[in-house]
């Protein structure tokens, strides 16, 4: 379980969060959603240790710095090496990932030939799908998704959804996003942020049914 206790985050005098408390269940899919500017991305950065804050964040009673090799992130703008090809990006990670990556390619309609291209010549969606596959291939214990649906075509989203459905029993997944229709079949736990605080935490049953209604009730 990931536990956030009394998290306070400020930028100067501006308070983003004050005494925030959230728990993310193990091997479940949690969606963090809310209006633009409510602090969702800042919360993700705090989870990853990329922002200074006061309070406690523990991953199964461990610090993020103790489990970095168990965490993978798919950022909205994936930080790949732009002047290297897809294959070169894969090889740069070591760990003999090529076989795992090539097994995943057909599941998300990526042609192997695309990996011959330099990343800077790939579309935004292609880069995002490559980042997603690279994250999965490393078999993380914790997978964090930042606006996963941005820039992805509908058919690929259906395939990504199928992959995530089969992965959430093997890893703890936390997603930030607004596409409630996409996340509905996936979500076990919903966190809604508004006015820089958590206004709702709900355990979701029946394959995410009622996400839209829950959102409307709290926003």
Secondary structure, DSSP 4 states (H G I P E B T S, - for coil): -EEEEEEEEEETTEEEEEEEEEEE-TTSEEEEEESTTSSHHHHHHHHTT-S--EEEEEETTB-GGGSGGGEEEE-SS----TTSBHHHHHHHT-TT-HHHHHHHHGGGT--GGGGGSBGGGS-HHHHHHHHHHHHHHTT-SEEEEESTTTT--HHHHHHHHHHHHTTTTTSEEEEE-S-HHHHTTT-SEEEEEETTEEEEEEE--TTTTTHHHHHHHH-
